[in-house]
Amino acid sequence: MTATTHPAPRWTSRDPESGYDVVVVGSGGHGLATAYHLARDHGIGNVAVLEKGWLAGGNMARNTAIIRSNYLWDASAGIYEHALRLWEGLADDLGRDVLLSQRGVLNLAHTLHDVRDSVRRVNANRLNGIDAEWLGPDEVKKLVPILDTGPSLRYPVMGATYQPRAGIAKHDLVAWGYAEAAERLGVHLVEDCEVTGFQRSGDRVVGVHTTRGPIAAGRVALAAAGHTSVLAATLGLRLPLQSHPLQALVTELLEPVLDTVVMSNAVHVYVSQADKGELVMGAGIDAYNGYGQRGSFATIEHELAAGVALFPLFAQARLLRTWGGTVDVTPDASPIIGLTPFSGLYLNCGWGTGGFKATPGAGHVFADTIANDRPHPLAAPYTLERFTTGALVDEHGAAAVAH
């Protein structure tokens, strides 16, 4: 594999003005995509994206860049497949290559229960128009020759679901593309501007307080991932979110050995090989709550053991670096997109480990929700009210939620 040279990002970090039609809090993929769609699709160009650090320096820079839409429940399949279709045209929309590589994603099954759940998910995917296949162990071995599919494993590979259109993209190129495209449409990108609270007029939010002074806003959109609940708490709004560290790692550069994405929930590791050659690996969240970007060594140790068990060849790879992000998780492991009890305040949070893959779709439906002051049809199942009505989208129990 050879490294690819990409143009340097081109945008201007501005000083904030006194007011905007819409203020988007958070410059990750979702915040940038939301601002882009507000300007492009709804003609709202007087938009500011406020970032407490540097542009796309949070979870957008701290993920494993996997894209797929093979979720079980109709609501999940709807929004993730919408996102995947937008991914497929994103480079043309933004005018920048995002290195979308539709190399396919395998979700391994290791038990009879896994097999039954996986076949069920394949059938549900097909009913929702999503490409999905069930592969037996021999077919899995043919697709990924370096994977150990022998019977000696503690969790032998009994098959896998396969989504051919799934894959990976380059997260920094995605962020740069959205930032450049949004700025061309008049959006202001404001870095080093932390939101510390809200301006209110009764039950309406009319602006934000920041480390660079107050900023008035016709509408405020929160897309701050794990810190969304912290900001909402300043209004006395308690959100059903818990934040956890989520770790990942990369190895040194290797010759090409893996040309698809392999995921396993049972042994809990997922791996792809980046365009330059490094293996990119992730696992589950650290169990404790926190906002630190360093997780526990035990999670990394378990992840590496799982990786080496499935791919004996990886025992020869040397670890290059690890990192962590902060993921926000709801009780049903599905996002919150929509209005709040405060007029003029909108939420996009709770994506857990699925935020990156949803980026284009989340930005599109969130912008529509903000512009029209009502949930987009694909966002309708994800309103905050579902936690009081009981209409949950329970991907925790679907064997499809991870990453």
C-alpha positions as CSV (number, residue, x, y, z in Angstrom):
1,M,0.0,0.0,0.0
2,T,1.3,3.5,-0.8
3,A,0.5,6.7,1.1
4,T,-1.8,9.2,-0.7
5,T,-1.2,12.9,-0.7
6,H,-4.2,15.1,0.0
7,P,-4.6,18.8,-0.3
8,A,-4.3,20.7,3.0
9,P,-7.5,21.8,4.6
10,R,-8.8,25.2,3.5
11,W,-11.0,27.2,5.9
12,T,-10.7,30.2,8.2
13,S,-11.1,30.0,12.0
14,R,-13.1,33.2,12.6
15,D,-13.8,35.4,15.6
16,P,-17.4,35.1,16.6
17,E,-19.9,37.7,15.7
18,S,-22.5,39.0,18.2
19,G,-25.3,36.8,16.8
20,Y,-26.4,34.2,14.3
21,D,-29.6,32.6,13.0
22,V,-28.3,29.2,14.2
23,V,-25.4,28.3,16.5
24,V,-24.2,24.7,16.3
25,V,-22.2,23.6,19.3
26,G,-19.5,21.1,18.4
27,S,-17.4,20.8,15.3
28,G,-17.3,17.1,14.9
29,G,-18.7,15.4,11.9
30,H,-22.3,15.8,13.0
31,G,-21.9,19.5,13.8
32,L,-20.1,20.3,10.6
33,A,-22.6,18.2,8.5
34,T,-25.5,19.9,10.2
35,A,-24.2,23.4,9.4
36,Y,-23.5,22.4,5.8
37,H,-27.0,21.1,5.3
38,L,-28.6,24.1,7.0
39,A,-26.8,26.3,4.5
40,R,-27.1,24.1,1.4
41,D,-30.6,22.7,1.8
42,H,-32.4,25.3,3.8
43,G,-30.8,28.5,2.8
44,I,-29.7,29.4,6.3
45,G,-26.2,30.7,5.8
46,N,-25.9,32.8,8.9
47,V,-24.7,29.9,10.9
48,A,-21.8,29.5,13.4
49,V,-20.1,26.3,14.5
50,L,-18.5,26.7,17.9
51,E,-15.7,24.5,19.0
52,K,-14.1,24.5,22.4
53,G,-10.8,23.2,21.0
54,W,-9.7,22.7,17.5
55,L,-12.0,21.8,14.6
56,A,-12.9,18.1,14.6
57,G,-10.5,17.4,17.4
58,G,-12.9,15.3,19.5
59,N,-14.4,12.0,18.7
60,M,-14.2,12.8,15.0
61,A,-10.4,12.3,15.3
62,R,-10.7,9.4,17.7
63,N,-12.6,6.6,16.0
64,T,-12.0,3.6,13.8
65,A,-13.9,5.1,10.7
66,I,-16.1,2.1,10.1
67,I,-19.3,2.7,8.0
68,R,-22.2,0.2,7.7
69,S,-26.0,0.2,7.9
70,N,-26.8,-3.5,8.7
71,Y,-28.8,-2.7,11.9
72,L,-31.7,-4.9,13.0
73,W,-34.5,-2.5,13.9
74,D,-36.3,-0.5,11.2
75,A,-35.6,2.8,12.8
76,S,-31.9,2.1,12.9
77,A,-31.7,0.6,9.5
78,G,-33.5,3.7,8.1
79,I,-31.2,6.3,9.4
80,Y,-27.9,4.4,8.9
81,E,-28.9,3.3,5.3
82,H,-29.8,6.9,4.6
83,A,-26.3,7.9,5.8
84,L,-24.6,5.1,3.7
85,R,-26.3,6.4,0.6
86,L,-25.1,9.9,1.3
87,W,-21.6,8.5,1.9
88,E,-21.6,7.1,-1.6
89,G,-22.0,10.5,-3.1
90,L,-20.2,12.5,-0.4
91,A,-17.0,13.2,-2.3
92,D,-18.9,14.7,-5.2
93,D,-21.1,16.8,-2.9
94,L,-18.1,18.2,-0.9
95,G,-15.6,18.5,-3.7
96,R,-13.1,16.5,-1.8
97,D,-12.1,12.8,-1.8
98,V,-12.9,11.2,1.6
99,L,-11.3,7.9,0.7
100,L,-14.5,6.0,1.0
101,S,-13.5,2.3,0.6
102,Q,-16.5,0.0,0.3
103,R,-14.6,-3.1,1.1
104,G,-17.4,-4.8,3.0
105,V,-17.9,-5.6,6.7
106,L,-18.1,-9.0,8.2
107,N,-19.8,-9.5,11.6
108,L,-18.7,-12.9,12.9
109,A,-20.9,-15.4,14.6
110,H,-19.3,-17.7,17.3
111,T,-22.3,-19.5,18.9
112,L,-25.6,-21.0,17.8
113,H,-27.3,-18.0,19.4
114,D,-25.0,-15.7,17.3
115,V,-26.0,-17.6,14.2
116,R,-29.7,-17.3,14.8
117,D,-29.5,-13.6,15.6
118,S,-27.2,-13.0,12.6
119,V,-29.5,-14.8,10.1
120,R,-32.5,-12.9,11.6
121,R,-30.6,-9.6,11.0
122,V,-29.8,-10.6,7.4
123,N,-33.4,-11.2,6.7
124,A,-34.5,-7.9,8.4
125,N,-31.8,-6.0,6.4
126,R,-33.1,-7.5,3.1
127,L,-36.6,-6.5,4.0
128,N,-35.4,-2.9,4.5
129,G,-33.5,-2.9,1.1
130,I,-30.1,-3.2,2.7
131,D,-27.5,-5.4,1.1
132,A,-26.8,-8.3,3.4
133,E,-25.6,-11.9,3.1
134,W,-25.0,-14.9,5.4
135,L,-21.7,-16.6,4.9
136,G,-20.7,-20.0,6.2
137,P,-17.3,-20.7,7.7
138,D,-15.8,-21.8,4.4
139,E,-17.0,-18.7,2.7
140,V,-15.7,-16.5,5.5
141,K,-12.3,-18.2,5.2
142,K,-12.3,-17.7,1.4
143,L,-13.0,-14.0,1.9
144,V,-10.4,-13.5,4.8
145,P,-7.7,-16.2,4.4
146,I,-5.7,-15.0,7.4
147,L,-8.7,-15.5,9.8
148,D,-8.5,-18.6,11.9
149,T,-11.8,-20.5,11.3
150,G,-10.6,-23.8,12.8
151,P,-12.5,-25.7,15.6
152,S,-9.8,-25.2,18.2
153,L,-10.8,-21.6,19.0
154,R,-12.6,-21.0,22.3
155,Y,-15.1,-19.1,20.1
156,P,-15.0,-20.8,16.8
157,V,-16.2,-19.0,13.7
158,M,-19.6,-20.4,12.8
159,G,-20.3,-17.9,10.0
160,A,-20.8,-14.2,9.5
161,T,-23.1,-11.6,8.1
162,Y,-21.6,-9.6,5.3
163,Q,-22.5,-6.2,3.9
164,P,-20.6,-5.6,0.7
165,R,-21.3,-1.8,0.5
166,A,-20.0,-1.2,4.0
167,G,-16.4,-0.2,4.6
168,I,-14.3,2.7,5.9
169,A,-13.5,6.4,5.1
170,K,-10.8,8.8,6.2
171,H,-12.2,10.8,9.1
172,D,-10.0,13.9,8.8
173,L,-10.8,14.2,5.1
174,V,-14.5,14.0,5.9
175,A,-14.2,16.8,8.5
176,W,-12.1,19.0,6.2
177,G,-14.5,18.4,3.4
178,Y,-17.5,19.5,5.4
179,A,-15.7,22.5,6.9
180,E,-14.6,23.7,3.5
181,A,-18.0,23.2,1.9
182,A,-19.8,24.9,4.8
183,E,-17.6,27.9,4.8
184,R,-18.1,28.3,1.0
185,L,-21.8,28.6,1.9
186,G,-21.2,31.3,4.4
187,V,-20.9,29.3,7.7
188,H,-18.5,30.7,10.3
189,L,-16.2,28.2,11.9
190,V,-15.1,29.4,15.4
191,E,-12.4,27.5,17.3
192,D,-11.2,27.9,20.9
193,C,-14.7,29.0,21.8
194,E,-16.2,26.9,24.6
195,V,-19.9,27.2,25.3
196,T,-20.4,27.5,29.1
197,G,-24.1,28.2,29.3
198,F,-27.2,29.5,27.6
199,Q,-29.0,32.8,27.4
200,R,-32.8,32.4,28.0
201,S,-36.0,34.4,27.6
202,G,-38.4,32.4,29.7
203,D,-38.5,28.9,28.3
204,R,-36.8,29.9,25.1
205,V,-33.0,29.6,24.5
206,V,-31.9,32.8,22.7
207,G,-28.1,32.4,22.7
208,V,-25.1,31.0,24.4
209,H,-22.4,32.2,26.8
210,T,-18.9,31.3,25.7
211,T,-15.3,31.9,26.8
212,R,-15.2,34.5,24.0
213,G,-18.3,36.4,25.1
214,P,-22.1,36.0,24.7
215,I,-23.5,35.1,21.3
216,A,-27.2,35.6,20.4
217,A,-28.9,32.9,18.4
218,G,-32.3,32.3,16.9
219,R,-31.7,28.6,17.4
220,V,-29.1,26.5,19.2
221,A,-28.2,23.0,18.1
222,L,-26.2,20.8,20.5
223,A,-23.9,18.3,18.8
224,A,-21.2,18.0,21.5
225,A,-21.3,14.2,21.9
226,G,-20.4,13.2,25.5
227,H,-20.5,16.8,26.7
228,T,-24.1,17.4,25.5
229,S,-25.5,16.2,28.8
230,V,-23.1,18.6,30.7
231,L,-24.3,21.6,28.8
232,A,-28.0,20.5,29.1
233,A,-27.6,20.3,32.8
234,T,-26.8,24.0,33.0
235,L,-30.5,24.4,32.0
236,G,-31.7,21.9,34.5
237,L,-32.4,19.5,31.7
238,R,-31.3,16.0,32.7
239,L,-30.6,13.8,29.7
240,P,-30.6,9.9,29.7
241,L,-26.9,9.7,28.8
242,Q,-23.9,8.1,30.2
243,S,-20.4,8.9,28.9
244,H,-17.7,6.3,28.7
245,P,-14.1,6.1,27.3
246,L,-13.8,4.2,24.1
247,Q,-10.3,3.1,23.1
248,A,-8.7,2.1,19.8
249,L,-5.2,1.4,18.5
250,V,-3.1,1.2,15.4
251,T,-0.1,-1.0,14.6
252,E,3.0,-0.2,12.6
253,L,2.7,-0.2,8.8
254,L,2.3,-3.7,7.3
255,E,2.1,-5.2,3.9
256,P,-1.5,-5.7,2.7
257,V,-3.1,-8.6,4.6
258,L,-6.7,-7.6,5.1
259,D,-9.0,-6.1,2.5
260,T,-12.3,-6.1,4.4
261,V,-13.5,-5.1,7.9
262,V,-13.9,-7.9,10.4
263,M,-15.9,-7.4,13.6
264,S,-16.7,-9.8,16.5
265,N,-18.9,-8.9,19.4
266,A,-18.3,-12.2,21.2
267,V,-14.6,-11.9,21.5
268,H,-15.0,-8.1,21.1
269,V,-12.5,-6.9,18.6
270,Y,-12.9,-5.2,15.2
271,V,-10.2,-4.6,12.7
272,S,-9.5,-3.1,9.3
273,Q,-6.3,-2.2,7.5
274,A,-5.9,1.5,6.5
275,D,-4.7,2.7,3.1
276,K,-1.2,3.3,4.4
277,G,-0.9,-0.2,5.9
278,E,-1.5,0.1,9.6
279,L,-4.0,-2.2,11.3
280,V,-6.8,-0.2,13.0
281,M,-8.4,-2.1,15.9
282,G,-11.1,-1.3,18.4
283,A,-13.1,-3.0,21.1
284,G,-15.9,-2.2,23.6
285,I,-16.3,0.8,25.9
286,D,-14.7,0.9,29.3
287,A,-17.4,0.0,31.8
288,Y,-16.9,3.0,34.0
289,N,-18.3,6.5,33.4
290,G,-15.9,9.3,32.6
291,Y,-14.7,11.9,30.2
292,G,-11.0,11.0,30.1
293,Q,-9.5,10.1,26.7
294,R,-7.4,7.3,28.1
295,G,-9.1,4.1,29.1
296,S,-8.0,1.1,31.1
297,F,-5.2,-1.2,30.1
298,A,-7.4,-4.3,30.7
299,T,-9.6,-3.3,27.7
300,I,-6.6,-3.0,25.4
301,E,-5.2,-6.3,26.7
302,H,-8.5,-8.1,26.0
303,E,-8.8,-6.5,22.5
304,L,-5.3,-7.6,21.6
305,A,-5.9,-11.2,22.9
306,A,-9.0,-11.4,20.8
307,G,-7.3,-10.0,17.7
308,V,-4.4,-12.5,18.0
309,A,-6.8,-15.4,18.6
310,L,-8.7,-14.7,15.4
311,F,-5.7,-13.6,13.4
312,P,-2.6,-15.5,14.5
313,L,-0.5,-13.5,12.0
314,F,-1.1,-10.4,14.1
315,A,1.1,-11.7,16.9
316,Q,4.0,-10.4,14.8
317,A,2.6,-6.8,14.6
318,R,3.9,-4.1,16.9
319,L,1.7,-1.6,18.5
320,L,2.2,2.0,17.4
321,R,-0.2,4.0,19.5
322,T,-3.5,3.9,21.3
323,W,-6.1,6.6,21.9
324,G,-9.5,7.1,23.4
325,G,-12.7,9.1,22.8
326,T,-15.7,9.9,24.9
327,V,-18.9,8.2,23.8
328,D,-22.4,9.1,25.0
329,V,-24.7,6.2,25.4
330,T,-28.5,6.1,26.0
331,P,-30.4,3.3,27.8
332,D,-31.5,1.8,24.4
333,A,-28.1,2.4,22.7
334,S,-29.8,4.6,20.1
335,P,-29.4,8.4,19.5
336,I,-31.5,11.4,20.5
337,I,-32.4,13.7,17.7
338,G,-35.0,16.4,18.0
339,L,-36.5,19.2,20.0
340,T,-36.3,19.8,23.8
341,P,-38.6,21.3,26.4
342,F,-36.8,24.6,25.7
343,S,-37.9,26.4,22.5
344,G,-35.0,27.1,20.2
345,L,-32.8,24.3,21.6
346,Y,-32.2,21.0,19.6
347,L,-30.4,17.8,20.5
348,N,-28.2,15.4,18.5
349,C,-26.5,13.1,20.9
350,G,-26.4,9.6,22.3
351,W,-24.9,7.9,19.3
352,G,-22.6,5.8,21.5
353,T,-20.2,3.9,19.2
354,G,-22.1,4.6,16.0
355,G,-21.5,8.3,15.5
356,F,-19.0,8.3,12.7
357,K,-20.9,6.0,10.3
358,A,-24.0,8.2,10.8
359,T,-22.3,11.5,9.9
360,P,-23.9,12.4,6.6
361,G,-27.3,11.1,7.5
362,A,-27.3,12.6,11.0
363,G,-26.3,16.0,9.7
364,H,-29.0,15.9,7.0
365,V,-31.9,15.0,9.3
366,F,-30.8,17.2,12.2
367,A,-30.5,20.2,9.9
368,D,-34.0,19.5,8.6
369,T,-35.3,19.2,12.1
370,I,-33.8,22.5,13.1
371,A,-34.9,24.4,10.0
372,N,-38.5,23.1,10.2
373,D,-38.8,22.9,14.0
374,R,-40.1,19.4,13.9
375,P,-38.5,16.0,13.7
376,H,-37.4,14.7,10.3
377,P,-39.3,11.5,9.5
378,L,-36.1,9.4,10.0
379,A,-35.5,11.2,13.3
380,A,-39.1,10.8,14.6
381,P,-38.3,7.5,16.5
382,Y,-35.4,9.2,18.2
383,T,-37.1,12.0,20.1
384,L,-36.3,12.6,23.8
385,E,-39.9,11.7,24.7
386,R,-39.4,8.0,23.9
387,F,-37.8,7.6,27.3
388,T,-41.1,8.6,29.0
389,T,-43.5,6.8,26.5
390,G,-41.5,3.6,26.4
391,A,-41.2,3.6,22.6
392,L,-37.5,2.6,22.7
393,V,-35.3,1.6,19.8
394,D,-33.5,-1.1,21.7
395,E,-30.3,-1.8,19.7
396,H,-28.7,-3.1,23.0
397,G,-30.5,-6.4,22.5
398,A,-30.0,-6.6,18.7
399,A,-26.5,-8.0,18.5
400,A,-25.8,-5.3,15.9
401,V,-25.2,-2.2,17.9
402,A,-21.4,-2.3,18.4
403,H,-19.5,0.3,16.5
